[in-house]
Amino acid sequence: MKTTLAILVSKTVTMICKIFKKNGTVFPGERVLKLIKNPLDKIKYPQNVVIITGSSGKGSTVNMIAHILENTGKKVIWNKSGSNIKNAITTLVLNNSHIFSHKMDADILLLEMDERHIKETFKPGIITHLAITNVTRDQPARNVDPSFIYEKIMQAVDKDVHLIINIDDPLICRAKYSHPSCLTTYGISQTEYDLKETPPYPVDFAYCPSCHSKLKYSSYHYGHLGIYECPNCSFRRGKPDYEADKVDLIKGTFKLENSTVSLNKNVFFAVYYTLLAYTVSRTLGIPKDKILKEINENNKESKRLKTTTIQNRTIEMLESKNENSLSYLQSLNYIKSQKGMKTVIMGFENVSRRYSYNDLSWLWDVDFALLNDSSIDKIFLIGRFKYDVAVRLDYASIPKEKIVFVNDLTKLFDMVYTMSKGNIYTMVCFDMTEVINKMLKEIKDEKKDD
Amino acid sequence: MKKKTIKIAHLYYDLMNIYGETGNILALERFCKRQNVNTFVDHLSLNDDIDFDKYDFYYIGAGNEDNSYLVLCDLYKYKEDIKKSIEKGKMFLVTGNAFELFGKKKRLSNGRFIECLKIFDYVAVEAKERLVNEVSYTFDKLDEGKKILGFKNAKFNITNNDEHRLFGFKDSFNYKNFFGMSFIGPILIRNPHFTNYLLKTLFEQLGYDYTPIKDTIEFKAYDEYLKNFLLED
């Protein structure tokens, strides 16, 4: 009765949201949870309930897995919207459950989930597979530090959960020792893009969790992800079950199980989400050739990278997560690797969309010196924190004459087109992405009218 | 003539670095350079032999709880050296949860205690929930009553420190040139007036002149921040 009521409330509130053209992904679940305790406990779930979590990359991974599964004949329910907290998952599950039988009509429930919300959303015994992309410093006002988040994730992992982990991350690699019975591992072998020395920014996990000796890295992919071992005990990365080899970001390919895999974007983090999508699909029993066909013919762009062209200048939107220094690093590395002159737009109006704190410490963990390059023509700073960002850029030795403060956001593209040259890269967070998208649409519409 | 130099020790740089702490070292270097004074920075950690007499300025930032206990274990062996160093007037800036380690003990919510260095008498008491808060305080030693801007993200409250609080901030401690506070991150970048105050104090002690320079980008960012997000005491 309780579950029927929960489904009824969720579907009704969702319908009302649709009538009033409101976003109905979070609110219905929120209403249900106010009325009913543990509404998801009695749902009859599909055979596979697959969770993808971690500090970054979960959205891109879920997109690709959904594509593979749906195109290989599986019925998948997944959080396409990207809403990944308890309220949103509650809405999704209830709206896709039969009102009387409480059954979800699917082969697989596939969810991108916030690291802190897994345990409080699902009771033990429901999740069948849980994959962890990476655990890095991310939103410290909420997530404290990587070790805290790792513990939160592992609290949701009961002994029967099939764990799929990125063992390039030594923090996650601990699960290899604590959860050995039901485990699949993936990782990237040494690449030509790796650093051989300790990165020029702080890394999250420098010491062995077992004997506290300093970990020895033969290669850093980025952050604390890489090829490492403890010099004094048995803790080591080892060889993963699925290992991406011969990564080539020019061709946009890597080798995996003796086959060539294509990337849908020539960036390093695309190797990780493609590799994990492959690993999860293989673990779910999808044949190798079918997975490869779907990956190699899947040209959908990553959610984090969108491209458009206006007045002969390409604009690439690199969504860079505030309070996540490695997300910024990925964007910086990408910009640096591109050819020709470049203009960068950077900044944010709010540090977070979840809370009103203005913790700016993370800016100092980002290696902004990557922008100290002759190919960077101008950097336009937008948003209420532009001077804080400017201080950071100044300390990264970016020449002052390259910095442009944009005080009136509506003039941004007028300024960009008159004062700068080269392809345009926006490195902004969620709030500014929406604003810039709207501005670009208006510019495009004006051009059409002309 | 030999150029003046400030020797800085960034302690446990690879363990206590969770909130952009390197910014503080960069600020010290930059502010000293503006005074035409050299800086010499050593990054030291667990396997190093730390000399608490060699440097003029010692800095430790915040780390995760596990790392802070590794650091505490390592610091025990230097306890007497640290005491002597503080008494001599060496400058210490200790931020985030590193600050908790210099007190008497940490009282955990399960009733247990963790013995700390006992260099000072303050006690860190574990709170029910994490203490995340943005705060600002007027510090009478800064020009025109300028505010200190800080961000706290801590698990512990500090008690038994009433007589030694710095600028009235509950979770802080000042004795001679020891400055401890639970603020996290690059506070010397965000608070250029405070950086000037610390360095002026240190320079005077070393017999160097210090002329605060106040028209730089850090001051502009500080003023803009106050304008946009003016916080009350």
Interface residues (C-beta under 8 A of the other chain):
Chain A: R137 P140 A141 R142 V144 D145 P146 S147 F148 Y201 P202 V203 D204 A206 Y207 H212 K214 Y357 N358 D359 L360 S361 W362 L363 W364 D365 R384 F385 K386 Y387 D388 A390 V391 D394 Y395
Chain B: Y13 D14 L15 N17 I18 Y19 G20 E21 T22 G23 L26 R30 L46 N47 G63 N64 E65 D66 N67 L70 R130 V132 N133 E134 F151 N153 I184 G185 P186 I189 R190 I217 E218 K220 A221 E224 Y225 N228 F229
